[in-house]
Amino acid sequence: MKTQSSAIGAGVIAAIASSLCCITPVLAVLAGTSSLAGNFGWLEPARPFLIGATVLALGYAWYDKLKPIKTAQSDDCGCAVTEKLPFWRTKQFLGIITAFALVMTAFPMYANYLIPSSPKTEIGAVEADNIQKVEFKVKGMTCTGCEGHVLHEVEKLEGIIEVIVSYEKGNTIVKFDKTKTSIEEIKKAIGAIGYEVTSHKTLKIKS
C-alpha cells in the first residue's frame, strides 16, 4: 500500500506541475495582486512529460488497487474476513484523485475563463488623431491563463480602447488614447506581472 500511496502522490504532484505555469497567473488575479509570486513558464516544455508521468503514476495506482488479492484472512470459524480500509485507500478516493488530476492537466484549456474582466473605464469620445495602435511582443506567455492575466492588467489603464492578447503569437495588440496612457505605461503594466516586452511597433489603424 505504501507503493500505491507513493504513486498517488507522484501523480498529483506531476498533474499540478504540468499546469503550474497557468495556475499561477490565475491565482495572482484572483488574489488581487499585480505581480506573480514566481513565473513558472520554464515548466511549459516539460508539460508533455509531466502529463505522461501523471498517467503512469495513477495508472500504476489503479493497477495496484484492482489486482486480485491472492490470500484472504479467516476467523476461527473459517469465514473470510473483509478488512475495512480507511477512506484514503479506497477506490472512491483514488477516483477522486484521478478526477482532480484530469482537472489539473486540462487547466490551460479553461484557465482564461476563471479570470474576471477588469472594470471598464469610461473613455468617451476620442479624437482620431489621439488613437494609437501598438503591437507588443511579449515573452513568457504559455497558455490562455497568461492571455487573461495580461488582458486583465492592461485593461486597468486609462484610455484603453481595445486589447487583443495571443500567447500562441506571443503578442499583445493595444488600441488606446495616447493622451491618457502611453506605450511605456503599457509596457510597465505587462512587465509588473512577470512577463517581458521584448519589442513593440506601431500599427496602422484602418479607417
Contacts in CASP RR format, 6 or more apart in sequence:
PFRMAT RR
TARGET T0000
AUTHOR 0000-0000-0000
METHOD contacts of the structure
MODEL  1
MKTQSSAIGAGVIAAIASSLCCITPVLAVLAGTSSLAGNFGWLEPARPFL
IGATVLALGYAWYDKLKPIKTAQSDDCGCAVTEKLPFWRTKQFLGIITAF
ALVMTAFPMYANYLIPSSPKTEIGAVEADNIQKVEFKVKGMTCTGCEGHV
LHEVEKLEGIIEVIVSYEKGNTIVKFDKTKTSIEEIKKAIGAIGYEVTSH
KTLKIKS
1 89 0 8 1.000
3 64 0 8 1.000
4 60 0 8 1.000
4 61 0 8 1.000
4 64 0 8 1.000
4 65 0 8 1.000
4 89 0 8 1.000
5 88 0 8 1.000
7 57 0 8 1.000
7 58 0 8 1.000
7 59 0 8 1.000
7 60 0 8 1.000
7 61 0 8 1.000
7 64 0 8 1.000
8 57 0 8 1.000
8 58 0 8 1.000
8 61 0 8 1.000
8 94 0 8 1.000
8 97 0 8 1.000
9 57 0 8 1.000
10 53 0 8 1.000
10 57 0 8 1.000
11 53 0 8 1.000
11 54 0 8 1.000
11 57 0 8 1.000
11 58 0 8 1.000
11 61 0 8 1.000
11 101 0 8 1.000
12 97 0 8 1.000
12 100 0 8 1.000
12 101 0 8 1.000
12 104 0 8 1.000
14 50 0 8 1.000
14 51 0 8 1.000
14 52 0 8 1.000
14 53 0 8 1.000
14 54 0 8 1.000
14 57 0 8 1.000
15 50 0 8 1.000
15 51 0 8 1.000
15 54 0 8 1.000
15 100 0 8 1.000
15 101 0 8 1.000
15 102 0 8 1.000
15 104 0 8 1.000
15 105 0 8 1.000
16 23 0 8 1.000
16 104 0 8 1.000
17 43 0 8 1.000
17 46 0 8 1.000
17 50 0 8 1.000
18 43 0 8 1.000
18 46 0 8 1.000
18 47 0 8 1.000
18 50 0 8 1.000
18 51 0 8 1.000
18 54 0 8 1.000
18 104 0 8 1.000
18 105 0 8 1.000
19 47 0 8 1.000
19 104 0 8 1.000
19 105 0 8 1.000
19 106 0 8 1.000
19 107 0 8 1.000
19 108 0 8 1.000
19 111 0 8 1.000
19 143 0 8 1.000
20 40 0 8 1.000
20 43 0 8 1.000
21 39 0 8 1.000
21 40 0 8 1.000
21 41 0 8 1.000
21 42 0 8 1.000
21 43 0 8 1.000
21 44 0 8 1.000
21 47 0 8 1.000
21 142 0 8 1.000
21 143 0 8 1.000
21 146 0 8 1.000
22 107 0 8 1.000
22 108 0 8 1.000
22 111 0 8 1.000
22 142 0 8 1.000
22 143 0 8 1.000
22 144 0 8 1.000
22 145 0 8 1.000
22 146 0 8 1.000
23 104 0 8 1.000
23 107 0 8 1.000
23 111 0 8 1.000
24 36 0 8 1.000
24 37 0 8 1.000
24 38 0 8 1.000
24 39 0 8 1.000
24 40 0 8 1.000
25 36 0 8 1.000
25 111 0 8 1.000
25 115 0 8 1.000
25 145 0 8 1.000
25 146 0 8 1.000
25 148 0 8 1.000
25 149 0 8 1.000
25 193 0 8 1.000
26 111 0 8 1.000
26 114 0 8 1.000
26 115 0 8 1.000
26 145 0 8 1.000
26 149 0 8 1.000
28 34 0 8 1.000
28 35 0 8 1.000
28 36 0 8 1.000
28 37 0 8 1.000
28 149 0 8 1.000
28 193 0 8 1.000
29 115 0 8 1.000
29 116 0 8 1.000
29 148 0 8 1.000
29 149 0 8 1.000
29 152 0 8 1.000
30 114 0 8 1.000
30 115 0 8 1.000
30 116 0 8 1.000
34 153 0 8 1.000
34 192 0 8 1.000
34 193 0 8 1.000
35 192 0 8 1.000
35 193 0 8 1.000
35 194 0 8 1.000
36 193 0 8 1.000
36 194 0 8 1.000
38 194 0 8 1.000
39 140 0 8 1.000
39 194 0 8 1.000
39 195 0 8 1.000
41 140 0 8 1.000
41 142 0 8 1.000
43 50 0 8 1.000
44 142 0 8 1.000
44 143 0 8 1.000
51 105 0 8 1.000
54 101 0 8 1.000
54 105 0 8 1.000
58 94 0 8 1.000
58 97 0 8 1.000
58 98 0 8 1.000
58 101 0 8 1.000
61 94 0 8 1.000
61 97 0 8 1.000
62 94 0 8 1.000
62 98 0 8 1.000
65 91 0 8 1.000
65 94 0 8 1.000
66 91 0 8 1.000
72 80 0 8 1.000
72 81 0 8 1.000
73 80 0 8 1.000
73 81 0 8 1.000
73 83 0 8 1.000
74 80 0 8 1.000
74 81 0 8 1.000
75 81 0 8 1.000
87 93 0 8 1.000
108 142 0 8 1.000
108 143 0 8 1.000
108 144 0 8 1.000
108 145 0 8 1.000
109 144 0 8 1.000
110 144 0 8 1.000
111 143 0 8 1.000
111 144 0 8 1.000
111 145 0 8 1.000
111 148 0 8 1.000
112 144 0 8 1.000
112 145 0 8 1.000
112 147 0 8 1.000
112 148 0 8 1.000
114 145 0 8 1.000
115 145 0 8 1.000
115 148 0 8 1.000
115 149 0 8 1.000
115 151 0 8 1.000
115 152 0 8 1.000
116 152 0 8 1.000
117 152 0 8 1.000
117 155 0 8 1.000
118 151 0 8 1.000
118 152 0 8 1.000
118 153 0 8 1.000
118 155 0 8 1.000
118 156 0 8 1.000
120 155 0 8 1.000
121 158 0 8 1.000
121 159 0 8 1.000
121 160 0 8 1.000
123 158 0 8 1.000
123 159 0 8 1.000
123 160 0 8 1.000
123 161 0 8 1.000
123 177 0 8 1.000
123 180 0 8 1.000
126 159 0 8 1.000
126 161 0 8 1.000
126 177 0 8 1.000
130 177 0 8 1.000
130 178 0 8 1.000
130 179 0 8 1.000
131 161 0 8 1.000
131 175 0 8 1.000
131 176 0 8 1.000
131 177 0 8 1.000
131 178 0 8 1.000
131 205 0 8 1.000
132 175 0 8 1.000
132 176 0 8 1.000
132 177 0 8 1.000
132 178 0 8 1.000
132 183 0 8 1.000
132 202 0 8 1.000
132 205 0 8 1.000
133 173 0 8 1.000
133 174 0 8 1.000
133 175 0 8 1.000
133 176 0 8 1.000
133 202 0 8 1.000
133 203 0 8 1.000
133 204 0 8 1.000
133 205 0 8 1.000
134 173 0 8 1.000
134 174 0 8 1.000
134 176 0 8 1.000
134 183 0 8 1.000
134 186 0 8 1.000
134 200 0 8 1.000
134 201 0 8 1.000
134 202 0 8 1.000
134 203 0 8 1.000
135 171 0 8 1.000
135 172 0 8 1.000
135 173 0 8 1.000
135 200 0 8 1.000
135 201 0 8 1.000
135 203 0 8 1.000
136 171 0 8 1.000
136 172 0 8 1.000
136 173 0 8 1.000
136 174 0 8 1.000
136 186 0 8 1.000
136 187 0 8 1.000
136 190 0 8 1.000
136 197 0 8 1.000
136 199 0 8 1.000
136 200 0 8 1.000
137 170 0 8 1.000
137 171 0 8 1.000
137 197 0 8 1.000
137 198 0 8 1.000
137 199 0 8 1.000
137 200 0 8 1.000
138 150 0 8 1.000
138 165 0 8 1.000
138 170 0 8 1.000
138 171 0 8 1.000
138 172 0 8 1.000
138 190 0 8 1.000
138 195 0 8 1.000
138 196 0 8 1.000
138 197 0 8 1.000
138 198 0 8 1.000
139 170 0 8 1.000
139 195 0 8 1.000
139 196 0 8 1.000
139 197 0 8 1.000
139 198 0 8 1.000
140 146 0 8 1.000
140 194 0 8 1.000
140 195 0 8 1.000
140 196 0 8 1.000
141 147 0 8 1.000
141 150 0 8 1.000
141 165 0 8 1.000
141 167 0 8 1.000
141 170 0 8 1.000
141 195 0 8 1.000
142 167 0 8 1.000
143 167 0 8 1.000
144 167 0 8 1.000
145 167 0 8 1.000
146 167 0 8 1.000
146 195 0 8 1.000
147 165 0 8 1.000
147 166 0 8 1.000
147 167 0 8 1.000
148 165 0 8 1.000
149 193 0 8 1.000
150 163 0 8 1.000
150 165 0 8 1.000
150 172 0 8 1.000
150 190 0 8 1.000
150 193 0 8 1.000
150 195 0 8 1.000
151 163 0 8 1.000
151 165 0 8 1.000
153 189 0 8 1.000
153 190 0 8 1.000
153 192 0 8 1.000
153 193 0 8 1.000
154 160 0 8 1.000
154 163 0 8 1.000
154 165 0 8 1.000
154 172 0 8 1.000
154 174 0 8 1.000
154 186 0 8 1.000
154 189 0 8 1.000
154 190 0 8 1.000
155 163 0 8 1.000
156 189 0 8 1.000
157 176 0 8 1.000
157 181 0 8 1.000
157 185 0 8 1.000
157 186 0 8 1.000
157 189 0 8 1.000
158 177 0 8 1.000
158 180 0 8 1.000
158 181 0 8 1.000
159 176 0 8 1.000
159 177 0 8 1.000
159 180 0 8 1.000
159 181 0 8 1.000
160 174 0 8 1.000
160 175 0 8 1.000
160 176 0 8 1.000
160 177 0 8 1.000
160 181 0 8 1.000
161 175 0 8 1.000
161 176 0 8 1.000
161 177 0 8 1.000
162 173 0 8 1.000
162 174 0 8 1.000
162 175 0 8 1.000
163 172 0 8 1.000
163 173 0 8 1.000
163 174 0 8 1.000
163 175 0 8 1.000
164 172 0 8 1.000
164 173 0 8 1.000
164 174 0 8 1.000
165 171 0 8 1.000
165 172 0 8 1.000
165 173 0 8 1.000
166 172 0 8 1.000
172 190 0 8 1.000
173 203 0 8 1.000
174 186 0 8 1.000
175 205 0 8 1.000
176 186 0 8 1.000
183 200 0 8 1.000
187 197 0 8 1.000
187 200 0 8 1.000
190 197 0 8 1.000
191 197 0 8 1.000
END
